[in-house]
């Protein structure tokens, strides 16, 4: 059984995790016409905004209540009300997603009560705009928890409760934060190929996919509509991707009775087969020929690629669900997990990570534990450790700011697994060292005994 090693350092020298508010804001960005709002100081919002812009290379709608010294002492309810009313008047969002920061959480403000009072007092002015609160202190958890809390709060605040008439072929998909724009788009296409109608929450593939609108839009310009969120209870099935999305699925089931099936990962032949099998069962249709062809291509890639993976030592630093996804992939290809580092010990998925131990820590821990590995796997902040250790770096997760197209990288189902195999194999090919004759024939290094050494006179 894997050992989970707690963090023992007083400070993170090279941080691995991103904060909960950032994760919540990212989830709210997957809702059409939304505006994430950080309830805290301007600095918290600026830092998150920089990371999001550098990763996606897009204009990111993100606002702040801009609490100052006075508000920190006397309370930020007035700042929150002013920010909500200004956003309503200027940007007319369909959803304002309030993400609390450490400043208001440490002070112990009743943000839920404040928002309830604002909605009651300003009901006429806020008509047509939903206000959802996600309690996401920076000092606790990481991006994974923030994403899940935002989705949970959105379902609790908007979805119509009660048993409702089910719409045939309609399914809800709750993707984890680690699914890229390309992953979510691929899931949608796969589901639709079975004749099903997916509603994806959040759907960043509609808002952060790199398209350019024909006019300036002050909010998100794509994603899940508020009306679709309100009618989630009419679906006949919910598919959950990632252990951290179990809580939103449980809330949806409690409110509406919609059953759910959880997939801890969609990477790898076995998990992709399970997903396709479920779609076939729900739709009553056999897998389309195109899906079967993708599976055949993955089988060929597994055969071609496994020679490059066998015996390789991999060091991974990622959020818990992504750590499980990647570690399972590498183990399935015949590699060894030399080091596994993650951000928080809350997730039950850590007990299932195929490694001897999982260290709760930062990229400094990855550098210390990963010395001697054949590959480092983490986000762009791991590039300095890779340079110092002279080990190639495979960039995954968030943020990736020194490479283009991170959001269009496919990592799941048959095509995504195939692409991962090729990517890793090519990294090994590009960084491989040609064996020397001495390494191939260790007998050459062996000292010959004197009695077997030929006499110099024998040469004549």
Protein Blocks (a to p, Z undefined) as FASTA:
>chain_A
ZZddddfbfbdfbafbdcfklmmmmmmmmpghiacdddddfklmmmmmmmmmmmnopacd
dddehiafklmmnopklmmmmmmmmmmmmnopabdcddddfklmmnopafklmmmmmmmm
mmmmmgoiacddddddfkggcfklmmmmmmmmmmmmmmcgdjddddehiacddddfklcf
klmmmmmmmmmmnopacdddddfklmmnopacfbdcfbdcedjdfklmmmmmmpcbdcde
djklmmmmmmmmmmnopacdddfbfgdjklmmmmmmmmmmmnopacdfklmmmmmmmmmm
mmmmmmmmgopacdddddfklmmmmmmmmmmnopacfbdcdfbfkbmklmmpccfbdcdd
dfklmmmmmgoiabdcddfklmmmmmmnopacddehjddfkbghklmpcfehjklmmmmm
mmmmmmmmmmcccddfklmmmmlmpccdfklpccfklmZZ
